[in-house]
Amino acid sequence: MLLEGHNEKNKMRIGGRRCRRRVVETLFIFLMAGLGPNFPAHAGARGSSIKSSPRYTVTVRLQAESLFVPDGRHSLAEISFKVLFSSVTFEFDPEEDPLLGRCQVNSDKGKGTFSKLALNDVQKGEERFSPRFLSARPKEFSASLAIESEPMAEDEAAARSGTAPENVRLSFWTEWELTPIRWGSELGSTSLSDLRIVFEVPFRNLLQGKPYSITLPYEGRYPEDKGIWKIEVRPAPKKK
């Protein structure tokens, strides 16, 4: 009985294989004849319309300082840093939904380092104090780069002609609030807020691999805050 039962199972397995083979052969005949289901086009077909730039490095530098003011504020006397994005590419897809953005920037997190980070004294009334850092100053920090906005009028023209907007706005911001930099004195304490800047770039030129640099004034929290942003977009060295 056990042997017979085993043979019956084998017959069922063989019959099942034959049935599946006939189904596969039938589907293959239908597909070859163009009678199969209408599957959507492969996503890669759409990718052919995307225009990509060569690889760039993007460097963002800030050099700023602020005068001492005896009003009780906890402020930085000087801050200087450099952020490097080692591999950045720009893309334009005329077939993308305008609400999602046809212009894109592809980049990993930038790596930033401080070269200067100094504190002003704190004074209110006749008392003047020398503040101190309450947290370790990071040797490195991260930052991000993204598309801020693209001009809608040019974007509509691009949809018809397939050309990228001449200019777009990028945004850069630091991310050291993940590891707060705090300092204080007998009059209180504060922490360093993330810094952000929005700037315009010649997007069409960047798609062609052309370099670009811009210098902009730093606008801090206080009128006494003065400084300069310097942003450089350079073609990346070719990998050997």
HELIX and SHEET records of a PDB file:
HELIX    1   1 LEU A    2  MET A   32  1                                  31    
HELIX    2   2 ALA A   43  GLY A   47  1                                   5    
HELIX    3   3 MET A  152  SER A  161  1                                  10    
HELIX    4   4 TRP A  176  LEU A  178  5                                   3    
HELIX    5   5 PHE A  203  LEU A  207  1                                   5    
SHEET    1   A 5 LYS A  51  SER A  52  0                                        
SHEET    2   A 5 LEU A  76  PHE A  92 -1                                        
SHEET    3   A 5 TYR A  56  GLU A  65 -1                                        
SHEET    4   A 5 LYS A 226  PRO A 235 -1                                        
SHEET    5   A 5 TYR A 212  PRO A 217 -1                                        
SHEET    1   B 3 LYS A  51  SER A  52  0                                        
SHEET    2   B 3 LEU A  76  PHE A  92 -1                                        
SHEET    3   B 3 CYS A 103  SER A 107 -1                                        
SHEET    1   C 6 LYS A  51  SER A  52  0                                        
SHEET    2   C 6 LEU A  76  PHE A  92 -1                                        
SHEET    3   C 6 GLY A 110  LEU A 119 -1                                        
SHEET    4   C 6 PHE A 141  SER A 149 -1                                        
SHEET    5   C 6 VAL A 168  THR A 174 -1                                        
SHEET    6   C 6 ARG A 196  VAL A 201 -1                                        
SHEET    1   D 2 VAL A 122  LYS A 124  0                                        
SHEET    2   D 2 GLU A 127  PHE A 129 -1                                        
SHEET    1   E 3 ARG A 132  PHE A 133  0                                        
SHEET    2   E 3 ARG A 182  SER A 185 -1                                        
SHEET    3   E 3 GLY A 188  SER A 191 -1                                        
END                                                                             
